[in-house]
């Protein structure tokens, strides 16, 4: 049995800026898998992905670094195009290709304590997959993909279809402030977290960027600080890094506060460099120990 199993598509990302066009792999599966291998007790980790044969280099890179990867067949790889203007806040996103969704049949025989679903698009993980995995281990889900629908090549923001039916099977849900409001219709973070818990989620992870994060579990709120980075270089994949750190610590038996602080410090190190997290567990713990910021129970 694996400790943690991440399931998600590795993407091919085309990034267009006024200065250059860059091609690189991405997606939750990519950032999660490259990041966790730098932590001490990550040997019992597995990635399950689906991509076209033409993109197997991304998988072979992970395997060469000791990561166990299972590849499910897919005609295409998810292909995102992100075009930025002079103002980096202005982004046009298109999906030039979609990979096949994950199925129960493709996941049969897998055993893990924690499953994390890195959803990128609304149809990546249908209801029967959540039902199946929830019976086998603790199920963690990133909400972002359920709020994106592709029409033609264009990405449209949507609400999560069948959210009440599906969230009852989710133990840990990661959302940012915008996603929490879309899902619940509530702008108050605490009220939104309570609503998600009423729908069945046991641990709500609500990330708030530079304002830190909020964890709601067992009827209590835990405010987790954001540890200031030395400089902000690349925020891509910070949400995936946060969830990776949180699940890593929860698997080790850490409390909500301990797991949240570790996840926050991990994200701080990630944002200081381009690409996935590449630091060490010791560096993460040093950030927490040297900081005068502490979690609060609200």
C-alpha positions in Angstrom: 0.0 0.0 0.0 1.2 3.5 -0.8 1.0 6.3 1.7 0.0 8.9 -0.8 -1.3 8.5 -4.4 -1.7 11.6 -6.5 -4.0 11.1 -9.6 -4.0 13.7 -12.3 -3.0 14.7 -15.7 0.5 16.1 -16.5 -0.1 18.9 -18.9 1.8 20.5 -21.8 1.8 24.2 -21.2 2.4 26.8 -23.8 3.1 30.2 -22.2 3.0 33.2 -24.5 4.4 36.6 -23.2 5.3 39.7 -25.2 8.9 38.6 -25.0 8.8 34.9 -25.7 6.9 31.6 -26.0 7.8 28.8 -23.7 6.7 25.1 -23.6 6.9 23.2 -20.3 5.1 20.5 -18.4 2.7 21.4 -15.7 -0.5 20.5 -13.7 -1.0 19.3 -10.2 0.5 15.9 -11.0 3.7 17.5 -12.1 4.2 20.0 -9.2 3.0 17.5 -6.6 5.3 14.7 -7.8 8.5 16.7 -8.3 8.0 18.5 -5.0 7.3 15.5 -2.7 10.4 13.6 -3.8 12.5 16.2 -1.9 10.9 15.3 1.5 12.4 12.7 3.8 9.6 10.1 4.0 8.3 10.2 0.4 9.5 6.9 -0.8 6.0 5.3 -0.5 4.4 7.7 -3.0 2.8 7.0 -6.4 1.6 9.1 -9.3 -1.2 7.9 -11.6 -1.5 10.0 -14.8 -2.8 9.8 -18.3 -1.1 11.4 -21.3 -0.3 10.8 -25.0 2.7 8.6 -25.9 4.4 11.7 -27.4 4.7 13.3 -23.9 6.3 10.3 -22.1 9.5 12.3 -21.5 7.8 14.0 -18.5 7.1 10.6 -17.0 10.5 9.2 -17.7 12.0 12.2 -16.0 10.1 11.5 -12.8 10.9 7.8 -13.0 14.6 8.6 -13.3 14.3 10.5 -10.1 12.8 7.6 -8.2 9.1 8.4 -8.5 6.8 5.5 -9.1 4.4 6.4 -12.0 1.5 4.5 -13.5 0.5 5.7 -17.0 -3.0 5.1 -18.2 -3.7 5.2 -22.0 -4.9 8.5 -23.5 -5.1 9.6 -27.0 -4.1 13.2 -26.1 -2.3 15.1 -23.4 -4.0 18.1 -21.8 -2.6 21.1 -23.6 -3.0 24.5 -22.1 -2.2 27.8 -23.8 -1.7 30.8 -21.5 -1.3 34.1 -23.3 -0.2 37.1 -21.2 -0.2 40.8 -22.2 2.1 43.4 -20.8 0.0 43.3 -17.6 0.6 39.8 -16.2 -2.9 39.9 -14.6 -4.4 39.8 -18.0 -4.4 36.2 -19.2 -6.2 34.4 -22.0 -6.4 30.7 -21.5 -7.2 28.1 -24.2 -7.2 24.3 -24.1 -5.8 22.9 -27.4 -6.2 19.3 -26.4 -7.8 17.2 -23.6 -6.7 13.9 -22.1 -9.1 11.1 -21.4 -10.9 11.3 -18.0 -10.0 8.9 -15.2 -12.1 5.8 -14.7 -12.8 3.3 -11.9 -11.5 0.5 -14.2 -8.2 2.3 -14.6 -7.8 2.7 -10.8 -8.8 -0.8 -9.8 -6.2 -2.6 -7.6 -4.6 0.7 -6.3 -4.2 0.9 -2.6 -3.2 4.0 -0.6 -3.9 5.7 2.7 -4.4 9.1 1.0 -5.6 9.8 -2.6 -5.3 13.3 -4.0 -7.2 14.2 -7.1 -5.6 17.0 -9.0 -8.5 18.1 -11.2 -7.7 20.4 -14.1 -11.0 20.3 -16.0 -14.6 19.6 -15.0 -14.8 16.1 -16.4 -11.5 14.7 -15.2 -13.0 12.7 -12.3 -16.6 11.6 -12.6 -18.8 10.8 -9.5 -18.2 7.0 -9.6 -14.4 7.6 -9.2 -14.9 9.7 -6.1 -17.3 7.1 -4.7 -14.8 4.3 -5.4 -11.8 5.9 -3.9 -13.6 7.3 -0.8 -14.1 3.6 0.3 -10.4 2.8 -0.1 -8.7 5.7 1.7 -8.8 9.3 2.7 -9.9 11.3 -0.4 -8.4 14.8 -1.1 -9.6 16.9 -4.0 -8.5 20.2 -5.5 -11.7 22.0 -6.6 -10.1 24.1 -9.3 -10.8 21.8 -12.2 -14.4 21.3 -11.4 -14.9 25.0 -11.9 -13.4 25.0 -15.5 -15.3 23.9 -18.5 -13.9 23.8 -22.1 -16.2 24.9 -24.9 -14.4 24.6 -28.2 -10.9 25.7 -27.1 -12.0 28.3 -24.6 -12.1 27.8 -20.9 -15.2 29.1 -19.1 -15.6 29.5 -15.3 -18.6 27.5 -14.0 -20.0 26.2 -10.8 -19.3 22.6 -9.8 -22.0 20.4 -11.3 -23.5 17.9 -8.7 -21.3 19.4 -6.0 -23.5 18.4 -3.1 -23.7 14.9 -4.4 -19.9 14.7 -5.0 -18.6 16.5 -1.9 -20.1 14.1 0.5 -17.4 11.7 -0.6 -14.5 14.2 -0.1 -12.5 14.1 3.1 -10.2 17.0 2.3 -11.0 19.8 -0.1 -8.6 22.5 -1.2 -10.1 25.8 -2.5 -8.9 29.4 -2.8 -11.0 32.4 -1.8 -12.5 32.8 -5.2 -13.4 29.1 -5.6 -15.0 29.0 -2.1 -17.3 31.9 -3.0 -18.2 30.4 -6.4 -19.1 27.1 -4.7 -21.1 28.4 -1.8 -22.2 31.9 -2.8 -20.7 33.2 0.4 -17.9 35.8 0.5 -17.2 35.3 4.2 -14.4 32.7 4.4 -15.6 31.1 7.6 -19.2 30.9 6.5 -18.1 29.4 3.2 -16.0 26.8 5.0 -18.9 25.8 7.3 -21.2 25.4 4.2 -18.6 23.1 2.6 -18.4 21.1 5.8 -22.2 20.8 5.8 -22.0 19.3 2.4 -19.8 16.6 3.8 -16.1 17.8 3.6 -14.2 16.9 6.8 -11.2 19.2 6.3 -11.5 22.4 4.3 -8.2 24.0 3.2 -8.9 27.6 2.1 -5.8 29.3 0.8 -5.7 33.1 0.8 -2.4 33.9 -0.9 -0.2 36.3 1.1 -2.9 36.4 3.8 -2.2 32.8 4.8 -4.7 30.0 4.9 -7.7 28.8 6.9 -8.3 25.2 7.9 -11.8 24.2 9.1 -11.9 20.7 10.7 -13.8 19.1 13.6 -15.9 22.3 14.1 -12.8 24.5 14.6 -11.0 27.1 12.5 -7.2 27.2 12.4 -5.7 30.3 10.9 -2.3 29.5 9.3 0.1 32.3 8.7 1.8 33.0 5.4 5.6 33.1 5.9 7.0 36.0 3.8 9.2 34.9 1.0 12.6 36.6 0.4 11.3 37.4 -3.1 8.4 36.3 -5.3 9.7 34.6 -8.4 7.1 32.1 -9.5 3.7 31.4 -7.9 2.7 28.7 -10.4 1.9 25.5 -8.5 1.8 27.0 -5.1 -1.6 25.6 -4.4 -0.5 22.1 -5.4 2.6 22.5 -3.2 0.5 23.5 -0.2 -1.8 20.4 -0.5 1.3 18.2 -1.0 2.9 19.4 2.2 -0.4 19.2 4.1 -1.1 15.5 3.1 2.6 14.6 3.7 2.3 15.8 7.3 -1.2 14.4 7.9 0.1 11.0 6.8 2.8 11.3 9.4 0.1 11.9 12.1 0.6 15.7 12.4 -2.2 18.0 13.7 -4.1 20.4 11.5 -2.0 23.3 12.7 1.3 21.4 12.2 0.3 20.2 8.7 -0.9 23.7 7.8 2.2 25.5 8.9 4.4 23.0 7.1 2.4 23.4 3.9 2.6 27.2 4.2 6.4 27.2 4.7 6.8 24.7 1.9 4.9 27.1 -0.4 7.1 30.0 0.7 10.2 28.1 -0.5 8.5 27.1 -3.7 7.5 30.7 -4.6 11.1 31.9 -4.3 12.2 29.8 -7.3 10.7 28.8 -10.7 9.4 25.3 -11.1 8.3 22.8 -8.5 9.5 22.8 -4.9 13.2 21.8 -4.8 14.2 22.6 -1.2 14.5 20.3 1.8 12.4 19.3 4.8 15.0 20.9 7.0 14.6 24.3 5.3 10.8 24.1 5.7 11.1 23.4 9.4 13.7 26.2 9.8 11.2 28.8 8.4 8.6 27.8 10.9 11.1 27.7 13.8 12.7 31.1 13.0 9.4 32.9 12.5 7.5 34.9 15.0 4.2 34.0 13.2 2.1 31.2 14.7 -1.2 29.5 13.9 -4.3 30.6 15.8 -7.4 28.7 16.8 -10.4 31.0 16.1 
